[in-house]
Amino acid sequence: MGGRRRQSRSPASEGRLSIARSLAPAYARLPAVAAVVVTGSTSRGDADRFSDLEMAVYWHGSPSTRDREHAPRAASAYVHRLGSFDEADHAWTDDLFVGQSESGVPTSGLLVEVIHQTVEAVETILDDVLLRHDTDERKRLAVAALSACIALSGEKTVAPWQARTAGYPDELARAVVGRYGQLDHFWRWEMYLARGPNLPALYGAWSEVIARLLEVLYAADRRHAFGFKSLTAAVLPLSDAPPDLLARLTRIFEIAPPEAAAVLAQLVEETYDVVERTVPGVDVERLRRVFRYRRAQWEEPPVDPDAR
C-alpha cells in the first residue's frame, strides 16, 4: 500500500471552509451564477497554515468584471487583483484577502483564489479529459478539483459533473502512463556526481522522476492527480503502490546518492509492476528497457574495429 487514507479533516481545512461558506452567498445570489464550490486542500481536508483558500464560481455565461468585484466586497473581502481571461485555463482568476494579521495591511489576511469558469467550459474540459483522453495538465487538474470539491451552492449543477469524474477510463490511464511513464537518462546520476559533484542537477532530475512516478501511480489507481505540493497528501490516497512509498521517497534525500539511486531505481521498477497489473495495453517492457539503458563510458575514444 502507498499509505493510509486520511481519517479526519484538519483544523485549517475546517477554518477555511467556514470562510468559504461566508463568501459563497455573495456570488450565489447573482442570477448568472450556476454554482459556487470550494476546492483544493480545503475540500480534500489536508490544508495547513501555509494553505490559501481555493474557490470556483461557475457561470452561465462570461462573468462581468463588475460582478466579480462587487460580490466579494459585499462579503467584506479585500479585492487585490482581478485577473484577465486565461485561454489555457479557460478561466478568470481573482485574488482576494479575508481578515488581517497586521492592522492596516489588507494583504496580510488569508489569500482566497477564486476561479471563474463558464458551465460550457467545464463541460468541454470534462469531455476533453474523460472522453477524448486529453492529458493536458491544466485540464486534468480542473477535473481533479471538481472530483473533490464541496458545493456551497448549485448542487444540482455540480453533482452530475462529480458523477462523471468518479469514472476514470482505461484509455485515459494509458494516455497518462504514455505521457509520464517513460524515464530517459536515469544513468546521468553518476555523471552528476562525477562532475563536481552537481547535486542541484542530481536532485532536480530525481525530483522529476518522482513527480512522474506519482502521475503514473495515480493513473494506475484510476485517480485524478491534484498536484503534489504535499508528498504526504499525495501518497495517502493510493491503494495500489510500492510498499512504504512515502518513507522510501523521503529517504532518497536523506542518504548518500549512490544508495539513493538504488532506492529510486527499485521504486521505478515496482511502479512498472503496478502498471503491468492494472493498465492493460501499455508496453511495460519497453519502458523498462528505456529506463535501464546506460550509456557506455569512455576515458579514451573506442578503437574502430575495421581500422585494425
Summary of the structure (lengths in Angstrom):
residues: 308
radius of gyration: 23.1
end to end distance: 56.8
largest distance: 86.0
contacts: 919
relative contact order: 0.12
helix: 51%
strand: 13%
